[in-house]
Amino acid sequence: MQISEMNWMQVEQYLESDDRCIWATGSTEQHAYLSLTVDTILAARLAHDVGAIAKVPVFPVLPFGLAQQWVAYPGTVTFRIETYLAAIRDVLDSIRRAGFRRILLVNGHGGNAPALGMLKEWMMDNGDTQVKWHNWYNAPRTWTKVLETDPVGSHASWMENYPWTRLPGVELPDTQRPLTDISLLERSNPQAIRDRLGDGNMGGVYQRSDEEMMAIWRVAVDETLALLEGGWN
């Protein structure tokens, strides 16, 4: 149930029997040989798949997040922290004003974590509304499946290489990159990060089989669906 495929009257009718919705937030940033919008593509697709099963409205994904560390790579777009938090707050305010009271926010980018503190504040100010922030990629069951598949993986590696995130005609290296020491990146400026990482893969092989990736995806869908359907106050 995509909001883009509903009119306001249908939303109003839906809210007569249910107050849940799904929204996703991603990022537009370098992912080595994969699409610049990997985080957005995956968060939006997961929200769509879960919303279709549960028959819950899904709002359009926010395609930009906090990607300051990647700005030396062309095509990367980033908000300032205050801008991102303001955008999240404004969208939540609008969703709540419409009548939704249980919001599952599917996040596709680890750098968006500063929103967590703001969400706690927002829920204190709006005590009748709950928001679940869901980092789908490292949620317990999904992350366990990832590690079972291959314990060596990171940003822009096989872990994010799904049929929907790779680009036609782009050949991937047949090598495995060593895992990057994240603490070094945290102390580096964007150009130093690019100089250190090269193509942007932070560790692992570049691609695994679609069969393995779809097995992970099925776990992610099931885990996200369970979060949507249970555990609300």
N, C-alpha and C positions, 0 to 999 in steps of 0.2 A: 504494500500500500504506500506508494510514493505520494507525498504531498503534491508533487508536480502533476499528478494524475487525478487530483481531487479538486473540487471547488469548495468554497467556504461553507456552503450548505451541507455538503457531505461531511465535512469536518465537524460541524455543529451536531449533526445527527450521530456521528460516531461517539462524540463526547457524552451523549446521553446514557451510554452503557459502559464506557471505558475511558480512563484518563491517562493511559500510557502512550508514550511515543518514543521514537528513537531518533537521535541526532548523532552525526559523526564529525570528527575533526581530524584533519590530516596535516600534510605539509607539501610544499613544492621545493625540492632540494635534490642535490646530486645523489644518484644511486649507481655510480659507475656506469655499466653498459645498459642498465635498466632505465625505465621511464623516470623522468624527474618527479612525477607525481605518484610514485609507488605508494607512499603512505596514505595518500588521498584515495587512490584506486582501491586499495585493500579495505580501508575503513568503510568506504561507501558501499562496496560490494557485500561486506559482511552485514552491514546494517540492512541492506536490501534483502539479502537472503533470509535473515532472521525475521524481518518485518513481514515478508511474504508468507512465511510459515505461520507466524502468530497473528497475522491480519491486524498489524499495528502500524499506524502512519509513520513514515520515515521522512524527516526533513532533509533538504539538500546539504551535502557535506560542506564544511568550511575548508577550502583547499589550501589555506596558508596557515602557518604556525610559527614556531620559534626555531629558526634555522640559522642563527648568527654564525655558527662555526663553519658553515659551508658556503659563505658568500663569495669566496675566491673562485668557486666553480660557476661558470656562466649558466644562467637559467634558474638559479636558486632565488627564491623570494622569501623574505622574512618580515614578520611583524616585530616591532619593539614589544617588550613584555607588557607595558602598560596598554598598548594598543590591542594586543591579543586578549588580555584579561577583560578589557572594555567590550570587545566584540563578543566574547563568550557571555558576559553579563547581559548585554543588550538582547542577544538572541534568546537567552533563558527568560528574561523578563517578558519578551513577546510571546514565547511559547506558553508561559504560565498565564499571561493575560488572556490567552485564548481559552484556557480552561484545563490544560494538561497539568497533572499533579504528580505523575511518576515518569521521570525522564531517564532513559538509558543513553548515556553519552559514550559512544564507541570512539576511543582514541587510537590513532594509528601511528603516532610519533612520540617517542620518548622525551624529546625536547620540550614537549608541551606541558610537562609536569608542573610548572608554576601555577597552572590553573587550579590545582587541587586545593591550595590554601584559600583561594578566592571562593571556590565552590562551598567550602565549609562556612565561610562568612555569608555567602548568598543564601544558604539554607537556613542559617540562623535568622536572617532577615525575612525569610519566606517560609515560616514554619509549617505551612500546609503542603509544601512541595518537597519531594525527594528527587535527588539526582544521583545516579550511580555512574561513576567515572570508571570506564572499563578499558584498560590497556590490553587489548585482545591478544596481542602477539606474545606476551609473557604471562598471561593468566595461567593458573596452576596446571590445569589439564592440558592446555595447548602447549605450554612450555615443556611439560614432561614428554609429550609426543615429539616435539622438536629435538630434544636431547636423545631420545630413543633413535631418531632418524640419523642424526649426526651431531655429536657434541661440539664440533668445531664450526662455528658460524657466527656472523655478526652483520653489521650494516652493509647493505649492497652486495651481500653474498647470496648463496643458494637460498638462504632463509627467506628472502624477499622476492625470489624468482618464481613467480606463478605464471601461468599462461597469459594472464591479463596484464602483467607488468613488464614482460620482455618486449622488445621492439623487433618488428620484421626486418630481416636482412642484416641484423647486427650479430656478428659472431662473437662468442664469449671465449675467453682464454680457458685452456684445458689445464689449469694449474690450481694449486691451493695456496692461498695467502695465509701467513701466520697471523694469529690474533694480535690485534693492536692493543698496546697499553693505553687504556682510556685515560688514565691519570696524566699521561704526557699531553694528550690532546686538550685536556682541561686547562693546561697551563700555556697553551699555544694560541697564537693569533691565526686568523683564517688562512693567510698565505703560508704560514709555517705548517699548518695542518695539510694543505694541499701538497706542499713539498714532501712531507713525510709519507702521505698515503698514495700519492700518484693518482691512479684511476678512481679511488674512493672506496674500494672494498676494504673493510676493516678486519677481515679474517674468514677463511674458509674457501671451499671450492665455489665456483660461480654458478653451477647449476646441478640439480639432482633431477631424478625422473619425475614426470608429471604424476605418476601413480603415487609416489611418496608425498608429493606436495598436496595432492587432493586428499590423502589420508589425514594430513595435518589440518587441512581446511575443514573437513567434516567434524573433527574434534572441536575446532574453533566455533563453528556454527552451533553445535550442540551445547557447548559451554556458555556461549552468549545467550542462546535461547533460554537456558535454565536460569540465567541471571535475570532475564526479562520477566520470566514467569513466576519467580519466587523471591522470597527474602525482603519484600517491601513491608514497612511497618503498618 
